[in-house]
């Protein structure tokens, strides 16, 4: 069995997954030589301030403006860092986005733009289309987040009710040349879905956005329906206005999973990666993983090595109750219920940005004694799950993983450790 304890072992794997995605460690090698002439740095996302810090460490002081989540700012030499709300946008994000567009609109053909995009940019880059108000966009975004809709479908809607997503940021900089460096937090690592693709063309239509709203029964303001009743500003793939933009994903969930797997190669632990792009309802994926873990342990002999199951991607939660939860904590809670205290199985699920849902908690850990701890704390796991109150549940039994801002974001990290029977 890994030392010092199974849960600390799993925490060390998560720490490694976050470490390799730290922009200060990994971004510089993907930068070209600093171009001659005017260089402007813009960006948004939960990792964008750290990315800006890494850029100036390599290039020196740069002109620019980057928007990040409250609490995620970093000390930069010249690039201005603005903090705004995530996951529901606010006035600070609205004003800062307007300033970015003004900055880009002044550029010429010989100028160079470095765009820094990471997960969270969808909420931080905010310029509603048509007559949509900020209040209406906030309400729609909150409804999307609680609907259970996959991230790619949410981003389709976000693009078509925006003046900056879906390639419109790149188009604003044209004819300047742009390099967009991205940290992926989306299943499949499609750059068009990272931050709703502000530097990527998109061939979806406003009709596609309306279909998403209908499929997930989203209460939609009239202004949104009006904006989507006609062609929006999303830039089609191949449009000349994005012809001078290069998009490069330099950090992704697969890299973090591989780094975690490599960390245990020197130990007597087998590793199986279930995928870096898992999607679906958190409690349903947890039920599937529990059945897999139980089957695998049932087949183990006491001479077998421990087995580690790793997975990434982005799970969703359909909000049914009024509790405090997030997809990683809900996954762990559902997993614990499905395992029913099975000996030898331990798990961790965390968001690599340090924030699982709306709570300032990365995720949670479980073990064979999780349900016993809950009983001692007079916490009912079934009630917590039905009320989407996983964070309260794990707080009560001291099983939360609290990291604070990690300054990166390569989506969810899940690890299940299965140890063999002792006799």
BELTA-V803889 format. One record per residue. N is the residue number from 1. SS is DSSP state (H for helix, E for strand, L for the rest). PSI is psi in whole degrees, -180 to 180 (none if undefined). Layout:
# BELTA-V803889
n=N ss=SS psi=PSI
n=N ss=SS psi=PSI
This chain:
# BELTA-V803889
n=1 ss=L psi=138
n=2 ss=L psi=148
n=3 ss=L psi=156
n=4 ss=L psi=-34
n=5 ss=L psi=159
n=6 ss=H psi=-42
n=7 ss=H psi=-37
n=8 ss=H psi=-33
n=9 ss=H psi=-46
n=10 ss=H psi=-38
n=11 ss=H psi=-38
n=12 ss=H psi=-33
n=13 ss=H psi=-43
n=14 ss=H psi=-43
n=15 ss=H psi=-39
n=16 ss=H psi=-40
n=17 ss=H psi=-39
n=18 ss=H psi=-42
n=19 ss=H psi=-45
n=20 ss=H psi=-17
n=21 ss=L psi=4
n=22 ss=L psi=119
n=23 ss=H psi=-32
n=24 ss=H psi=-20
n=25 ss=H psi=-25
n=26 ss=H psi=-15
n=27 ss=L psi=-40
n=28 ss=H psi=-37
n=29 ss=H psi=-12
n=30 ss=H psi=1
n=31 ss=L psi=139
n=32 ss=L psi=177
n=33 ss=L psi=147
n=34 ss=L psi=124
n=35 ss=L psi=153
n=36 ss=L psi=156
n=37 ss=L psi=-162
n=38 ss=L psi=129
n=39 ss=E psi=127
n=40 ss=E psi=131
n=41 ss=E psi=126
n=42 ss=E psi=165
n=43 ss=E psi=174
n=44 ss=E psi=151
n=45 ss=L psi=168
n=46 ss=L psi=-20
n=47 ss=L psi=0
n=48 ss=H psi=-35
n=49 ss=H psi=-40
n=50 ss=H psi=-38
n=51 ss=H psi=-42
n=52 ss=H psi=-40
n=53 ss=H psi=-41
n=54 ss=H psi=-37
n=55 ss=H psi=-47
n=56 ss=H psi=-26
n=57 ss=H psi=-30
n=58 ss=H psi=-38
n=59 ss=H psi=-15
n=60 ss=L psi=-175
n=61 ss=L psi=139
n=62 ss=L psi=147
n=63 ss=E psi=140
n=64 ss=E psi=176
n=65 ss=E psi=130
n=66 ss=E psi=141
n=67 ss=E psi=129
n=68 ss=E psi=175
n=69 ss=E psi=151
n=70 ss=L psi=131
n=71 ss=L psi=-3
n=72 ss=L psi=13
n=73 ss=L psi=155
n=74 ss=L psi=152
n=75 ss=L psi=111
n=76 ss=L psi=160
n=77 ss=L psi=-47
n=78 ss=L psi=-30
n=79 ss=L psi=129
n=80 ss=E psi=132
n=81 ss=E psi=124
n=82 ss=E psi=132
n=83 ss=E psi=141
n=84 ss=E psi=180
n=85 ss=L psi=147
n=86 ss=L psi=136
n=87 ss=L psi=-9
n=88 ss=L psi=122
n=89 ss=L psi=161
n=90 ss=L psi=-176
n=91 ss=H psi=-34
n=92 ss=H psi=-42
n=93 ss=H psi=-38
n=94 ss=H psi=-48
n=95 ss=H psi=-43
n=96 ss=H psi=-38
n=97 ss=H psi=-40
n=98 ss=H psi=-38
n=99 ss=H psi=-37
n=100 ss=H psi=-45
n=101 ss=H psi=-40
n=102 ss=H psi=-40
n=103 ss=H psi=-43
n=104 ss=H psi=-33
n=105 ss=H psi=-14
n=106 ss=L psi=0
n=107 ss=L psi=155
n=108 ss=L psi=176
n=109 ss=L psi=-33
n=110 ss=L psi=-3
n=111 ss=L psi=163
n=112 ss=E psi=133
n=113 ss=E psi=131
n=114 ss=E psi=114
n=115 ss=E psi=133
n=116 ss=E psi=108
n=117 ss=E psi=129
n=118 ss=L psi=174
n=119 ss=L psi=141
n=120 ss=L psi=-14
n=121 ss=H psi=-28
n=122 ss=H psi=-40
n=123 ss=H psi=-24
n=124 ss=H psi=-32
n=125 ss=L psi=102
n=126 ss=L psi=112
n=127 ss=L psi=93
n=128 ss=E psi=145
n=129 ss=L psi=161
n=130 ss=L psi=-136
n=131 ss=L psi=20
n=132 ss=L psi=129
n=133 ss=L psi=165
n=134 ss=H psi=-41
n=135 ss=H psi=-42
n=136 ss=H psi=-39
n=137 ss=H psi=-37
n=138 ss=H psi=-45
n=139 ss=H psi=-41
n=140 ss=H psi=-40
n=141 ss=H psi=-42
n=142 ss=H psi=-39
n=143 ss=H psi=-40
n=144 ss=H psi=-44
n=145 ss=H psi=-32
n=146 ss=H psi=0
n=147 ss=H psi=-24
n=148 ss=L psi=3
n=149 ss=L psi=142
n=150 ss=L psi=156
n=151 ss=H psi=-35
n=152 ss=H psi=-35
n=153 ss=H psi=-39
n=154 ss=H psi=-42
n=155 ss=H psi=-30
n=156 ss=H psi=-44
n=157 ss=H psi=-47
n=158 ss=H psi=-39
n=159 ss=H psi=-42
n=160 ss=H psi=-2
n=161 ss=L psi=25
n=162 ss=E psi=155
n=163 ss=L psi=6
n=164 ss=L psi=-22
n=165 ss=L psi=176
n=166 ss=L psi=46
n=167 ss=L psi=-4
n=168 ss=H psi=-24
n=169 ss=H psi=-46
n=170 ss=H psi=-41
n=171 ss=H psi=-34
n=172 ss=H psi=-30
n=173 ss=H psi=-18
n=174 ss=L psi=136
n=175 ss=L psi=12
n=176 ss=L psi=155
n=177 ss=E psi=142
n=178 ss=E psi=137
n=179 ss=E psi=123
n=180 ss=E psi=113
n=181 ss=E psi=130
n=182 ss=E psi=145
n=183 ss=E psi=122
n=184 ss=L psi=135
n=185 ss=L psi=23
n=186 ss=L psi=143
n=187 ss=L psi=132
n=188 ss=L psi=-10
n=189 ss=L psi=43
n=190 ss=L psi=117
n=191 ss=H psi=-24
n=192 ss=H psi=-15
n=193 ss=H psi=-7
n=194 ss=H psi=115
n=195 ss=H psi=25
n=196 ss=H psi=27
n=197 ss=L psi=53
n=198 ss=L psi=-19
n=199 ss=L psi=13
n=200 ss=L psi=138
n=201 ss=L psi=159
n=202 ss=L psi=132
n=203 ss=L psi=9
n=204 ss=L psi=164
n=205 ss=L psi=169
n=206 ss=H psi=-28
n=207 ss=H psi=-36
n=208 ss=H psi=-41
n=209 ss=H psi=-42
n=210 ss=H psi=-36
n=211 ss=H psi=-40
n=212 ss=H psi=-46
n=213 ss=H psi=-39
n=214 ss=H psi=-43
n=215 ss=H psi=-40
n=216 ss=L psi=14
n=217 ss=L psi=49
n=218 ss=L psi=128
n=219 ss=L psi=114
n=220 ss=L psi=124
n=221 ss=L psi=153
n=222 ss=H psi=-37
n=223 ss=H psi=-34
n=224 ss=H psi=-45
n=225 ss=H psi=-39
n=226 ss=H psi=-45
n=227 ss=H psi=-36
n=228 ss=L psi=-2
n=229 ss=L psi=-3
n=230 ss=L psi=165
n=231 ss=L psi=139
n=232 ss=L psi=-176
n=233 ss=L psi=4
n=234 ss=L psi=134
n=235 ss=L psi=123
n=236 ss=L psi=151
n=237 ss=L psi=134
n=238 ss=L psi=-5
n=239 ss=L psi=142
n=240 ss=H psi=-25
n=241 ss=H psi=-14
n=242 ss=H psi=14
n=243 ss=L psi=-19
n=244 ss=L psi=18
n=245 ss=E psi=131
n=246 ss=E psi=131
n=247 ss=E psi=129
n=248 ss=E psi=117
n=249 ss=E psi=117
n=250 ss=E psi=-11
n=251 ss=E psi=137
n=252 ss=L psi=163
n=253 ss=H psi=-36
n=254 ss=H psi=-36
n=255 ss=H psi=-40
n=256 ss=H psi=-38
n=257 ss=H psi=-42
n=258 ss=H psi=-39
n=259 ss=H psi=-40
n=260 ss=H psi=-41
n=261 ss=H psi=-41
n=262 ss=H psi=-28
n=263 ss=H psi=-28
n=264 ss=L psi=3
n=265 ss=L psi=-32
n=266 ss=L psi=-6
n=267 ss=L psi=165
n=268 ss=L psi=69
n=269 ss=E psi=129
n=270 ss=E psi=148
n=271 ss=E psi=136
n=272 ss=E psi=120
n=273 ss=E psi=119
n=274 ss=E psi=-13
n=275 ss=E psi=151
n=276 ss=E psi=7
n=277 ss=E psi=33
n=278 ss=E psi=139
n=279 ss=E psi=171
n=280 ss=E psi=175
n=281 ss=E psi=128
n=282 ss=H psi=-46
n=283 ss=H psi=-29
n=284 ss=H psi=-42
n=285 ss=H psi=-40
n=286 ss=H psi=-41
n=287 ss=H psi=-41
n=288 ss=H psi=-44
n=289 ss=H psi=-35
n=290 ss=H psi=-44
n=291 ss=H psi=-40
n=292 ss=H psi=-46
n=293 ss=H psi=-40
n=294 ss=H psi=-41
n=295 ss=H psi=-43
n=296 ss=H psi=-41
n=297 ss=H psi=-36
n=298 ss=H psi=-29
n=299 ss=L psi=-3
n=300 ss=L psi=146
n=301 ss=L psi=160
n=302 ss=L psi=-9
n=303 ss=L psi=-5
n=304 ss=L psi=154
n=305 ss=L psi=154
n=306 ss=E psi=154
n=307 ss=E psi=133
n=308 ss=E psi=125
n=309 ss=E psi=121
n=310 ss=E psi=145
n=311 ss=E psi=155
n=312 ss=E psi=-165
n=313 ss=E psi=-163
n=314 ss=E psi=109
n=315 ss=E psi=163
n=316 ss=E psi=163
n=317 ss=L psi=126
n=318 ss=L psi=116
n=319 ss=L psi=118
n=320 ss=L psi=-24
n=321 ss=L psi=-176
n=322 ss=L psi=20
n=323 ss=L psi=-174
n=324 ss=L psi=113
n=325 ss=L psi=177
n=326 ss=L psi=163
n=327 ss=H psi=-34
n=328 ss=H psi=-44
n=329 ss=H psi=-40
n=330 ss=H psi=-38
n=331 ss=H psi=-49
n=332 ss=H psi=-41
n=333 ss=H psi=-46
n=334 ss=H psi=-36
n=335 ss=H psi=-45
n=336 ss=H psi=-41
n=337 ss=H psi=-42
n=338 ss=H psi=-33
n=339 ss=H psi=-26
n=340 ss=L psi=44
n=341 ss=L psi=21
n=342 ss=L psi=132
n=343 ss=L psi=143
n=344 ss=L psi=5
n=345 ss=E psi=127
n=346 ss=E psi=152
n=347 ss=E psi=155
n=348 ss=E psi=140
n=349 ss=E psi=123
n=350 ss=E psi=154
n=351 ss=E psi=131
n=352 ss=L psi=-10
n=353 ss=L psi=-4
n=354 ss=L psi=2
n=355 ss=L psi=112
n=356 ss=L psi=100
n=357 ss=L psi=-137
n=358 ss=L psi=-11
n=359 ss=L psi=153
n=360 ss=L psi=51
n=361 ss=L psi=138
n=362 ss=L psi=-34
n=363 ss=E psi=-143
n=364 ss=E psi=168
n=365 ss=E psi=152
n=366 ss=E psi=160
n=367 ss=L psi=-175
n=368 ss=L psi=-23
n=369 ss=L psi=8
n=370 ss=H psi=-47
n=371 ss=H psi=-31
n=372 ss=H psi=-42
n=373 ss=H psi=-40
n=374 ss=H psi=-41
n=375 ss=H psi=-41
n=376 ss=H psi=-32
n=377 ss=L psi=4
n=378 ss=L psi=42
n=379 ss=L psi=130
n=380 ss=L psi=113
n=381 ss=H psi=-37
n=382 ss=H psi=-42
n=383 ss=H psi=-42
n=384 ss=H psi=-41
n=385 ss=H psi=-43
n=386 ss=H psi=-25
n=387 ss=L psi=10
n=388 ss=L psi=46
n=389 ss=L psi=41
n=390 ss=H psi=-36
n=391 ss=H psi=-39
n=392 ss=H psi=-39
n=393 ss=H psi=-52
n=394 ss=H psi=-27
n=395 ss=H psi=-38
n=396 ss=H psi=-26
n=397 ss=L psi=16
n=398 ss=L psi=48
n=399 ss=L psi=21
n=400 ss=E psi=154
n=401 ss=E psi=112
n=402 ss=L psi=116
n=403 ss=L psi=-22
n=404 ss=L psi=-180
n=405 ss=L psi=125
n=406 ss=L psi=-16
n=407 ss=L psi=20
n=408 ss=L psi=-180
n=409 ss=L psi=95
n=410 ss=L psi=36
n=411 ss=L psi=-161
n=412 ss=E psi=150
n=413 ss=E psi=121
n=414 ss=E psi=138
n=415 ss=E psi=130
n=416 ss=E psi=122
n=417 ss=E psi=124
n=418 ss=E psi=116
n=419 ss=L psi=147
n=420 ss=L psi=161
n=421 ss=L psi=153
n=422 ss=L psi=-11
n=423 ss=L psi=none
